[in-house]
Amino acid sequence: MIRGVRGATTILEDSEKEIISKTEELLRSMIKANSIVAEDVAQVLISVTADITACFPAKALRNLDGWDFVPVMCTKEIAVPKSLPSCIRIMMTVNTELAQQNIQHIYLHGAVTLRPDLAKSLTVDN
């Protein structure tokens, strides 16, 4: 079955180091929580708010062993007034046996406010 796995995080400053660090943390959390392997991933879409310009967050995916051939694309989020600033969102399309209600969508840092009903406390293993 093909499922979408959502995730979001926020950054404290628009720097390459911060963007890559927070994006990698989010990716690792999504992967761990849903037992995702790269071979089962069709694509990864990453959007950023207009205030994030220092680098492409997709670079973080290339820090993960075995993820070299997973297609990834970055795009800008719609600029909605009063929306959460400094936000990175990920939509990962995966083949999985998990039922839709069992998918773990991950919201970290300031992005917890986007979906507090889905946000959970997670420990990230680096």
C-alpha positions in Angstrom: 0.0 0.0 0.0 1.3 3.5 -0.8 1.0 6.0 2.1 2.1 9.5 2.8 4.1 10.2 5.9 4.1 13.9 7.0 6.6 15.7 9.2 7.4 19.3 10.1 10.0 21.2 12.1 11.2 24.7 12.6 14.6 26.4 12.6 16.0 29.0 14.9 18.1 30.8 12.2 18.4 30.7 8.5 21.8 29.1 8.2 22.9 26.0 6.3 24.0 24.2 9.5 20.7 24.8 11.2 18.6 23.8 8.2 20.5 20.6 7.5 20.6 19.7 11.2 16.9 20.2 11.9 15.9 18.5 8.6 18.0 15.5 9.3 16.6 15.2 12.8 13.1 15.3 11.3 13.9 12.7 8.6 15.5 10.3 11.1 12.5 10.6 13.4 10.1 9.9 10.5 12.1 6.9 9.4 12.5 5.5 12.9 8.8 5.9 13.9 7.5 4.3 10.7 10.3 1.7 10.1 11.0 3.1 6.7 13.7 1.8 4.4 14.9 3.8 1.5 14.0 1.1 -1.0 10.3 1.5 -0.1 10.3 5.3 -0.7 8.9 6.6 -4.0 9.7 10.3 -3.3 10.3 12.9 -0.7 8.9 16.4 -1.1 10.2 19.2 1.2 8.7 22.6 1.4 10.0 25.6 3.3 8.6 29.0 4.3 9.8 32.0 2.3 12.2 33.0 5.2 14.3 29.9 4.6 16.9 30.6 1.9 20.4 29.6 3.1 20.3 26.1 1.5 18.2 23.3 0.1 17.0 21.1 3.1 17.1 18.1 0.7 20.9 18.0 1.3 20.1 16.4 4.7 18.6 13.4 2.9 22.0 12.7 1.4 23.5 12.3 4.9 21.5 9.2 5.4 23.2 5.9 4.4 21.4 4.1 1.5 19.2 7.1 0.5 21.4 8.2 -2.5 18.8 7.1 -5.1 15.6 8.4 -3.4 14.1 11.2 -5.5 13.8 14.4 -3.5 12.5 17.9 -4.4 12.3 21.2 -2.5 9.6 23.8 -3.0 8.3 27.0 -1.3 5.3 26.8 1.0 2.3 29.0 0.2 2.8 32.4 2.0 -0.4 32.5 4.1 -0.7 35.5 6.4 0.1 34.6 10.1 1.3 31.1 9.2 4.1 29.5 11.1 7.5 31.0 10.1 10.8 29.3 9.7 9.1 26.0 9.0 10.3 22.9 7.0 7.6 20.4 6.0 8.2 16.9 4.6 5.9 14.6 2.7 7.4 11.2 2.2 5.6 8.7 -0.1 6.3 5.2 1.0 5.2 1.6 0.3 4.2 0.2 3.7 1.9 -2.4 5.2 0.9 0.1 8.0 -2.8 1.1 8.1 -3.3 4.8 7.5 -4.3 5.3 11.2 -1.0 3.7 12.3 1.3 6.1 10.3 3.3 8.2 12.7 3.4 11.8 11.5 6.2 13.7 13.1 6.0 17.4 14.3 9.1 18.7 16.1 10.0 22.0 17.8 7.7 24.9 16.9 5.9 22.8 14.3 4.1 20.9 17.1 1.6 23.8 16.9 0.6 22.7 13.4 -0.9 19.4 14.6 -0.7 19.0 18.4 -3.1 16.1 18.0 -0.5 14.1 16.1 2.7 15.4 17.8 4.5 12.9 20.0 7.6 12.9 22.1 10.4 11.1 20.3 14.0 10.3 21.0 16.2 10.6 17.9 19.1 8.2 17.5 21.9 9.7 15.5 
